[in-house]
Amino acid sequence: MRDYVIFTDSCADLTPEMYQTLGLRVMQLDVIVEGEAPVPNDRLDIKEIYAKLRAKKSASTSAVNIERFLETFGSAAEEGFDVLYLGFSSGLSSTFSAAAVAMEELSGKYPDRKFYAVDTLCASMGQGLLVYHAVKLKESGAEIEAVRDFVENNKLNLCHWFTVDDLFFLKRGGRVSAATAVVGSLLNIKPVLHVDNAGKLINVSKARGRKAAIDTMFNNMKKSMHSTGNEVVYISHGDCIEDAQYLAGRIKTELGIPQVDINYVGPVIGSHSGPGTLALFFFGNER
């Protein structure tokens, strides 16, 4: 079997230990808070980032550019590896399009190497869960094309359900109007959102109160989960671990799923969704 490496990016929101254990190479997207220089993932204090976001500090994010992809993918080719990149949804970032342009150029420069890019149309640990299964397939001995095809064929079965606690961040990003944010905050309305088949974050429904929104996410999972008997479920949270543990407890107790992994919503996505974001990811019959 020709040797290959799997790349993803930091918006998969896996822990540093998981990236290392899975043997992934990671492209970092950056968040800039109050004009400060971006910090590498391995030195990032995520709780400090969320503290600044709670204080409503300004935040902006930057995608990975073509030049960085050319350098990084080119280095892997020089090492003798083929390259499979599983990228953050093109519906939420320009990062994937930059990777695709870089791969086209590198294919001409390294005709004996294979370069494949898959737009996962996923975000946060939804992307992470898809990448996890891709790595497990690679570890079983699958060729690069088989892993690529698995991701392409299964990505629209990766369900994403989100809720947020503070509508300010969705308003700041233009996802809800100022009027909606004010009324929603006054009435304690919490949106329930998902990532659709175009890889975009879509408002699906509303719930009165935080617990009702979390329970709605759980009920959506019960309706659409694809049961295999060997499920892995991921939950990411915007510095609200108690809510993540409550949701994980219901999943383990009521659905009998033992492996529910929890991690933070990373700083890039978290800067757009805000503290108190809670997200649930699993394979279902459809998104």
Protein Blocks (a to p, Z undefined) as FASTA:
>chain_A
ZZddddddfklopafklmmmnopacddddddeehiacddfklccfklmmmmmmnopacdd
ddddfklmmmmmmmmmmnopacddddddfklbcklmmmmmmmmmmmmmmmmbccddddek
pahjllmmmmmmmmmmmmnopafklmmmmmmmmmmmmccddddfblklmmmnopacfklm
mmmmmnopacdddddfkopacdfbdcedjklmmmmmmmmmmmmoccehiaccddddehia
klmmmmmmmmmmmnopabdcdddddfklmmmnoghiacdddddfbZZ
